[in-house]
Amino acid sequence: MPRPLEPFEAAVLDRLAALDTGDGVPLTRLAKQLDARVSVLIRTCTLLSDARLGGMAGPGYVRLAEADGRWRAWATGAGRAASGAGAAA
């Protein structure tokens, strides 16, 4: 069972799930909407992804990718289900 999300993590996941139409969301756009730095979003999305940190895999709520210096994030099915939008559906 994944750990409970911190308030900022939940806000990132909720906004990402709302904005992601399948082609991902540029982290610059997400940063503006959440009034946060892109570097903070990269760290937060990494924690919400399935990356292994400290020997433990994350919950797999987010997929994060970089191409040509531009970062994008996607809400996974598990992320949508865990988000406030998914919980309300």
The first five atom37 places (N, CA, C, CB, O) and aatype in JSON, in Angstrom:
{
  "aatype": [12, 14, 1, 14, 10, 6, 14, 13, 6, 0, 0, 19, 10, 3, 1, 10, 0, 0, 10, 3, 16, 7, 3, 7, 19, 14, 10, 16, 1, 10, 0, 11, 5, 10, 3, 0, 1, 19, 15, 19, 10, 9, 1, 16, 4, 16, 10, 10, 15, 3, 0, 1, 10, 7, 7, 12, 0, 7, 14, 7, 18, 19, 1, 10, 0, 6, 0, 3, 7, 1, 17, 1, 0, 17, 0, 16, 7, 0, 7, 1, 0, 0, 15, 7, 0, 7, 0, 0, 0],
  "atom_mask": [
    [1, 1, 1, 1, 1],
    [1, 1, 1, 1, 1],
    [1, 1, 1, 1, 1],
    [1, 1, 1, 1, 1],
    [1, 1, 1, 1, 1],
    [1, 1, 1, 1, 1],
    [1, 1, 1, 1, 1],
    [1, 1, 1, 1, 1],
    [1, 1, 1, 1, 1],
    [1, 1, 1, 1, 1],
    [1, 1, 1, 1, 1],
    [1, 1, 1, 1, 1],
    [1, 1, 1, 1, 1],
    [1, 1, 1, 1, 1],
    [1, 1, 1, 1, 1],
    [1, 1, 1, 1, 1],
    [1, 1, 1, 1, 1],
    [1, 1, 1, 1, 1],
    [1, 1, 1, 1, 1],
    [1, 1, 1, 1, 1],
    [1, 1, 1, 1, 1],
    [1, 1, 1, 0, 1],
    [1, 1, 1, 1, 1],
    [1, 1, 1, 0, 1],
    [1, 1, 1, 1, 1],
    [1, 1, 1, 1, 1],
    [1, 1, 1, 1, 1],
    [1, 1, 1, 1, 1],
    [1, 1, 1, 1, 1],
    [1, 1, 1, 1, 1],
    [1, 1, 1, 1, 1],
    [1, 1, 1, 1, 1],
    [1, 1, 1, 1, 1],
    [1, 1, 1, 1, 1],
    [1, 1, 1, 1, 1],
    [1, 1, 1, 1, 1],
    [1, 1, 1, 1, 1],
    [1, 1, 1, 1, 1],
    [1, 1, 1, 1, 1],
    [1, 1, 1, 1, 1],
    [1, 1, 1, 1, 1],
    [1, 1, 1, 1, 1],
    [1, 1, 1, 1, 1],
    [1, 1, 1, 1, 1],
    [1, 1, 1, 1, 1],
    [1, 1, 1, 1, 1],
    [1, 1, 1, 1, 1],
    [1, 1, 1, 1, 1],
    [1, 1, 1, 1, 1],
    [1, 1, 1, 1, 1],
    [1, 1, 1, 1, 1],
    [1, 1, 1, 1, 1],
    [1, 1, 1, 1, 1],
    [1, 1, 1, 0, 1],
    [1, 1, 1, 0, 1],
    [1, 1, 1, 1, 1],
    [1, 1, 1, 1, 1],
    [1, 1, 1, 0, 1],
    [1, 1, 1, 1, 1],
    [1, 1, 1, 0, 1],
    [1, 1, 1, 1, 1],
    [1, 1, 1, 1, 1],
    [1, 1, 1, 1, 1],
    [1, 1, 1, 1, 1],
    [1, 1, 1, 1, 1],
    [1, 1, 1, 1, 1],
    [1, 1, 1, 1, 1],
    [1, 1, 1, 1, 1],
    [1, 1, 1, 0, 1],
    [1, 1, 1, 1, 1],
    [1, 1, 1, 1, 1],
    [1, 1, 1, 1, 1],
    [1, 1, 1, 1, 1],
    [1, 1, 1, 1, 1],
    [1, 1, 1, 1, 1],
    [1, 1, 1, 1, 1],
    [1, 1, 1, 0, 1],
    [1, 1, 1, 1, 1],
    [1, 1, 1, 0, 1],
    [1, 1, 1, 1, 1],
    [1, 1, 1, 1, 1],
    [1, 1, 1, 1, 1],
    [1, 1, 1, 1, 1],
    [1, 1, 1, 0, 1],
    [1, 1, 1, 1, 1],
    [1, 1, 1, 0, 1],
    [1, 1, 1, 1, 1],
    [1, 1, 1, 1, 1],
    [1, 1, 1, 1, 1]
  ],
  "atom_positions": [
    [[0.85, -1.19, 0.0], [0.0, 0.0, 0.0], [0.89, 1.24, 0.0], [-0.96, 0.0, 1.23], [1.77, 1.37, 0.85]],
    [[0.67, 2.17, -0.94], [1.49, 3.38, -1.01], [1.26, 4.27, 0.22], [1.18, 4.17, -2.3], [0.2, 4.24, 0.85]],
    [[2.27, 5.05, 0.52], [2.15, 5.99, 1.63], [1.16, 7.09, 1.28], [3.52, 6.59, 2.0], [0.94, 7.35, 0.09]],
    [[0.57, 7.75, 2.28], [-0.32, 8.88, 1.98], [0.47, 10.01, 1.31], [-1.01, 9.4, 3.28], [1.64, 10.22, 1.61]],
    [[-0.18, 10.71, 0.41], [0.48, 11.81, -0.3], [0.53, 13.06, 0.57], [-0.24, 12.11, -1.61], [-0.39, 13.35, 1.32]],
    [[1.64, 13.78, 0.44], [1.76, 15.1, 1.06], [0.82, 16.05, 0.3], [3.26, 15.62, 1.04], [0.49, 15.78, -0.85]],
    [[0.38, 17.15, 0.93], [-0.55, 18.07, 0.25], [-0.06, 18.56, -1.12], [-0.8, 19.26, 1.12], [-0.84, 18.62, -2.07]],
    [[1.23, 18.91, -1.24], [1.73, 19.38, -2.53], [1.74, 18.26, -3.56], [3.14, 19.96, -2.39], [1.43, 18.49, -4.72]],
    [[2.09, 17.05, -3.15], [2.06, 15.9, -4.06], [0.65, 15.66, -4.57], [2.6, 14.64, -3.36], [0.45, 15.4, -5.75]],
    [[-0.32, 15.75, -3.68], [-1.72, 15.56, -4.07], [-2.16, 16.66, -5.04], [-2.64, 15.56, -2.84], [-2.88, 16.38, -6.0]],
    [[-1.72, 17.9, -4.8], [-2.07, 19.01, -5.69], [-1.46, 18.79, -7.08], [-1.59, 20.34, -5.11], [-2.12, 19.04, -8.09]],
    [[-0.21, 18.33, -7.13], [0.44, 18.05, -8.42], [-0.31, 16.95, -9.16], [1.92, 17.64, -8.21], [-0.6, 17.08, -10.34]],
    [[-0.62, 15.87, -8.45], [-1.31, 14.75, -9.08], [-2.7, 15.15, -9.57], [-1.41, 13.58, -8.11], [-3.09, 14.78, -10.67]],
    [[-3.43, 15.9, -8.76], [-4.78, 16.35, -9.16], [-4.73, 17.23, -10.4], [-5.44, 17.1, -8.01], [-5.52, 17.04, -11.33]],
    [[-3.81, 18.2, -10.41], [-3.72, 19.12, -11.56], [-3.25, 18.37, -12.79], [-2.75, 20.29, -11.24], [-3.76, 18.59, -13.89]],
    [[-2.27, 17.48, -12.62], [-1.77, 16.7, -13.75], [-2.86, 15.83, -14.34], [-0.59, 15.83, -13.31], [-3.01, 15.78, -15.56]],
    [[-3.63, 15.16, -13.5], [-4.72, 14.31, -13.99], [-5.77, 15.14, -14.73], [-5.38, 13.55, -12.82], [-6.36, 14.67, -15.71]],
    [[-6.0, 16.35, -14.27], [-6.99, 17.22, -14.92], [-6.5, 17.74, -16.27], [-7.33, 18.4, -14.0], [-7.29, 17.89, -17.2]],
    [[-5.21, 18.0, -16.39], [-4.66, 18.61, -17.61], [-4.23, 17.6, -18.67], [-3.5, 19.46, -17.26], [-4.23, 17.91, -19.86]],
    [[-3.87, 16.4, -18.25], [-3.31, 15.41, -19.19], [-4.4, 14.79, -20.05], [-2.56, 14.32, -18.42], [-5.29, 14.1, -19.55]],
    [[-4.31, 15.05, -21.35], [-5.28, 14.49, -22.29], [-4.7, 13.31, -23.05], [-5.75, 15.57, -23.27], [-5.28, 12.84, -24.03]],
    [[-3.53, 12.83, -22.6], [-2.91, 11.69, -23.24], [-1.56, 11.98, -23.84], [0.0, 0.0, 0.0], [-0.76, 11.07, -24.04]],
    [[-1.28, 13.25, -24.12], [0.01, 13.59, -24.71], [0.96, 14.22, -23.7], [-0.18, 14.54, -25.88], [1.99, 14.77, -24.08]],
    [[0.63, 14.14, -22.43], [1.47, 14.68, -21.38], [1.27, 16.16, -21.19], [0.0, 0.0, 0.0], [0.62, 16.83, -21.99]],
    [[1.84, 16.66, -20.12], [1.72, 18.08, -19.77], [3.13, 18.64, -19.6], [0.87, 18.28, -18.46], [3.92, 18.08, -18.84]],
    [[3.46, 19.72, -20.31], [4.78, 20.33, -20.11], [4.92, 20.78, -18.65], [4.98, 21.53, -21.08], [4.0, 21.38, -18.08]],
    [[6.07, 20.49, -18.05], [6.26, 20.89, -16.66], [6.25, 22.39, -16.49], [7.55, 20.31, -16.12], [5.94, 22.88, -15.4]],
    [[6.6, 23.15, -17.53], [6.53, 24.6, -17.43], [5.08, 25.05, -17.23], [7.13, 25.26, -18.7], [4.82, 25.97, -16.46]],
    [[4.16, 24.41, -17.92], [2.74, 24.74, -17.76], [2.24, 24.38, -16.36], [1.9, 24.0, -18.83], [1.54, 25.16, -15.72]],
    [[2.62, 23.19, -15.91], [2.23, 22.73, -14.59], [2.82, 23.65, -13.52], [2.68, 21.27, -14.36], [2.16, 23.96, -12.52]],
    [[4.06, 24.08, -13.72], [4.73, 24.97, -12.77], [3.98, 26.3, -12.64], [6.18, 25.23, -13.2], [3.8, 26.81, -11.54]],
    [[3.56, 26.85, -13.77], [2.81, 28.11, -13.72], [1.49, 27.95, -12.99], [2.55, 28.63, -15.13], [1.09, 28.82, -12.22]],
    [[0.81, 26.85, -13.24], [-0.5, 26.63, -12.62], [-0.39, 26.41, -11.11], [-1.19, 25.45, -13.26], [-1.3, 26.77, -10.36]],
    [[0.72, 25.8, -10.68], [0.89, 25.49, -9.26], [1.8, 26.49, -8.55], [1.45, 24.1, -9.11], [2.05, 26.35, -7.35]],
    [[2.29, 27.49, -9.27], [3.21, 28.49, -8.72], [4.4, 27.79, -8.06], [2.48, 29.4, -7.7], [4.72, 28.04, -6.89]],
    [[5.05, 26.92, -8.82], [6.17, 26.15, -8.32], [7.28, 26.14, -9.37], [5.74, 24.7, -7.97], [7.04, 26.42, -10.54]],
    [[8.48, 25.84, -8.95], [9.62, 25.74, -9.87], [9.59, 24.38, -10.57], [10.96, 25.93, -9.11], [9.14, 23.39, -10.0]],
    [[10.07, 24.36, -11.79], [10.13, 23.11, -12.55], [10.99, 22.09, -11.82], [10.67, 23.36, -13.97], [10.67, 20.9, -11.8]],
    [[12.08, 22.53, -11.22], [12.96, 21.59, -10.51], [12.23, 20.92, -9.35], [14.21, 22.32, -9.98], [12.47, 19.74, -9.07]],
    [[11.35, 21.64, -8.69], [10.56, 21.05, -7.6], [9.58, 20.03, -8.18], [9.79, 22.16, -6.82], [9.36, 18.97, -7.59]],
    [[9.0, 20.34, -9.33], [8.07, 19.4, -9.96], [8.79, 18.15, -10.45], [7.36, 20.08, -11.13], [8.22, 17.06, -10.38]],
    [[10.01, 18.28, -10.94], [10.77, 17.11, -11.36], [10.99, 16.18, -10.16], [12.13, 17.52, -11.99], [10.78, 14.97, -10.26]],
    [[11.4, 16.75, -9.04], [11.6, 15.93, -7.83], [10.3, 15.3, -7.36], [12.2, 16.77, -6.71], [10.27, 14.12, -7.01]],
    [[9.22, 16.07, -7.36], [7.93, 15.57, -6.9], [7.42, 14.48, -7.82], [6.89, 16.71, -6.81], [6.96, 13.43, -7.36]],
    [[7.49, 14.71, -9.13], [7.03, 13.7, -10.09], [7.87, 12.44, -10.02], [7.06, 14.26, -11.5], [7.35, 11.34, -10.21]],
    [[9.16, 12.57, -9.74], [10.01, 11.4, -9.58], [9.54, 10.58, -8.39], [11.49, 11.82, -9.4], [9.47, 9.35, -8.47]],
    [[9.21, 11.24, -7.29], [8.69, 10.53, -6.11], [7.36, 9.84, -6.41], [8.52, 11.5, -4.95], [7.06, 8.79, -5.84]],
    [[6.55, 10.44, -7.29], [5.24, 9.88, -7.62], [5.31, 8.85, -8.74], [4.29, 11.01, -8.03], [4.32, 8.18, -9.04]],
    [[6.48, 8.7, -9.37], [6.63, 7.74, -10.46], [6.95, 6.36, -9.88], [7.74, 8.19, -11.44], [6.83, 6.13, -8.68]],
    [[7.35, 5.44, -10.76], [7.73, 4.1, -10.29], [9.24, 3.97, -10.09], [7.24, 3.05, -11.27], [9.76, 2.86, -9.97]],
    [[9.94, 5.11, -10.06], [11.39, 5.1, -9.85], [11.71, 4.48, -8.48], [11.96, 6.54, -9.94], [10.97, 4.64, -7.51]],
    [[12.83, 3.78, -8.44], [13.28, 3.17, -7.18], [14.21, 4.15, -6.48], [14.0, 1.79, -7.44], [15.27, 4.49, -7.0]],
    [[13.8, 4.58, -5.31], [14.6, 5.49, -4.48], [14.78, 4.84, -3.11], [13.93, 6.9, -4.36], [13.8, 4.45, -2.48]],
    [[16.0, 4.74, -2.67], [16.25, 4.1, -1.38], [15.83, 2.64, -1.37], [0.0, 0.0, 0.0], [15.47, 2.11, -0.32]],
    [[15.88, 2.0, -2.53], [15.52, 0.59, -2.62], [14.04, 0.31, -2.69], [0.0, 0.0, 0.0], [13.63, -0.85, -2.75]],
    [[13.22, 1.35, -2.68], [11.77, 1.16, -2.75], [11.21, 1.84, -3.99], [11.09, 1.72, -1.48], [11.57, 2.97, -4.31]],
    [[10.34, 1.14, -4.68], [9.7, 1.72, -5.88], [8.59, 2.67, -5.45], [9.13, 0.61, -6.81], [7.91, 2.44, -4.45]],
    [[8.43, 3.73, -6.22], [7.35, 4.68, -5.96], [6.01, 4.09, -6.38], [0.0, 0.0, 0.0], [5.95, 2.96, -6.88]],
    [[4.93, 4.84, -6.18], [3.59, 4.31, -6.44], [3.22, 4.19, -7.91], [2.59, 5.18, -5.77], [2.23, 3.53, -8.24]],
    [[3.99, 4.81, -8.81], [3.7, 4.71, -10.24], [2.53, 5.56, -10.68], [0.0, 0.0, 0.0], [1.84, 5.21, -11.64]],
    [[2.3, 6.68, -10.01], [1.18, 7.57, -10.36], [1.5, 8.48, -11.54], [0.81, 8.41, -9.16], [0.58, 8.97, -12.2]],
    [[2.78, 8.7, -11.81], [3.22, 9.68, -12.81], [4.3, 9.05, -13.68], [3.73, 10.99, -12.14], [5.12, 8.27, -13.2]],
    [[4.3, 9.41, -14.96], [5.4, 9.07, -15.87], [6.04, 10.39, -16.27], [4.91, 8.25, -17.14], [5.34, 11.34, -16.62]],
    [[7.34, 10.45, -16.22], [8.09, 11.67, -16.47], [9.11, 11.4, -17.57], [8.79, 12.18, -15.17], [9.77, 10.37, -17.55]],
    [[9.23, 12.32, -18.54], [10.19, 12.14, -19.62], [10.74, 13.49, -20.07], [9.52, 11.41, -20.82], [10.08, 14.53, -19.95]],
    [[11.97, 13.46, -20.57], [12.63, 14.65, -21.08], [13.04, 14.39, -22.52], [13.87, 15.02, -20.21], [13.59, 13.34, -22.85]],
    [[12.77, 15.34, -23.37], [13.19, 15.28, -24.77], [13.61, 16.68, -25.2], [12.05, 14.71, -25.7], [12.85, 17.64, -25.07]],
    [[14.83, 16.78, -25.71], [15.36, 18.07, -26.18], [15.3, 19.15, -25.09], [14.58, 18.54, -27.41], [15.03, 20.31, -25.38]],
    [[15.54, 18.75, -23.85], [15.55, 19.71, -22.75], [14.19, 20.11, -22.23], [0.0, 0.0, 0.0], [14.08, 20.96, -21.35]],
    [[13.15, 19.5, -22.75], [11.78, 19.82, -22.32], [11.2, 18.64, -21.56], [10.87, 20.19, -23.54], [11.19, 17.51, -22.05]],
    [[10.72, 18.91, -20.36], [10.15, 17.87, -19.5], [8.64, 17.83, -19.64], [10.55, 18.09, -18.05], [7.99, 18.87, -19.7]],
    [[8.09, 16.61, -19.69], [6.65, 16.39, -19.73], [6.3, 15.33, -18.7], [6.18, 15.96, -21.17], [7.11, 14.47, -18.37]],
    [[5.1, 15.42, -18.19], [4.61, 14.43, -17.23], [3.24, 13.92, -17.68], [4.53, 15.02, -15.8], [2.45, 14.66, -18.28]],
    [[2.99, 12.67, -17.38], [1.72, 12.02, -17.69], [1.15, 11.43, -16.41], [1.89, 10.92, -18.79], [1.91, 10.92, -15.58]],
    [[-0.14, 11.48, -16.24], [-0.79, 10.77, -15.14], [-1.08, 9.35, -15.62], [-2.12, 11.5, -14.67], [-1.69, 9.16, -16.67]],
    [[-0.64, 8.36, -14.87], [-0.91, 6.97, -15.23], [-2.33, 6.61, -14.8], [0.14, 6.0, -14.58], [-3.0, 7.4, -14.13]],
    [[-2.78, 5.43, -15.17], [-4.1, 4.98, -14.73], [-4.2, 4.96, -13.21], [0.0, 0.0, 0.0], [-5.21, 5.36, -12.63]],
    [[-3.14, 4.47, -12.57], [-3.12, 4.45, -11.1], [-3.15, 5.87, -10.54], [-1.87, 3.71, -10.57], [-3.79, 6.13, -9.52]],
    [[-2.46, 6.79, -11.22], [-2.45, 8.18, -10.79], [-3.81, 8.84, -10.91], [0.0, 0.0, 0.0], [-4.23, 9.6, -10.03]],
    [[-4.49, 8.54, -12.01], [-5.84, 9.1, -12.18], [-6.79, 8.56, -11.11], [-6.4, 8.77, -13.58], [-7.61, 9.3, -10.57]],
    [[-6.66, 7.27, -10.8], [-7.51, 6.67, -9.78], [-7.23, 7.26, -8.4], [-7.31, 5.16, -9.75], [-8.14, 7.41, -7.58]],
    [[-5.96, 7.59, -8.13], [-5.58, 8.13, -6.83], [-5.82, 9.62, -6.7], [-4.14, 7.85, -6.57], [-5.85, 10.15, -5.59]],
    [[-5.99, 10.3, -7.82], [-6.18, 11.76, -7.78], [-7.58, 12.1, -7.28], [-5.95, 12.39, -9.19], [-8.47, 11.25, -7.25]],
    [[-7.75, 13.34, -6.88], [-9.06, 13.81, -6.43], [-10.1, 13.68, -7.53], [0.0, 0.0, 0.0], [-11.26, 13.38, -7.26]],
    [[-9.68, 13.89, -8.79], [-10.61, 13.75, -9.92], [-11.04, 12.3, -10.07], [-9.97, 14.26, -11.22], [-12.21, 12.03, -10.33]],
    [[-10.1, 11.36, -9.92], [-10.41, 9.95, -10.04], [-11.25, 9.46, -8.88], [0.0, 0.0, 0.0], [-12.13, 8.62, -9.07]],
    [[-10.98, 9.97, -7.68], [-11.72, 9.55, -6.5], [-13.17, 10.04, -6.55], [-11.03, 10.06, -5.22], [-14.08, 9.4, -6.02]],
    [[-13.36, 11.19, -7.21], [-14.72, 11.74, -7.3], [-15.55, 11.05, -8.37], [-14.66, 13.23, -7.6], [-16.78, 11.07, -8.32]],
    [[-14.87, 10.42, -9.33], [-15.59, 9.76, -10.44], [-16.22, 8.44, -10.02], [-14.64, 9.52, -11.6], [-16.85, 7.77, -10.84]]
  ]
}
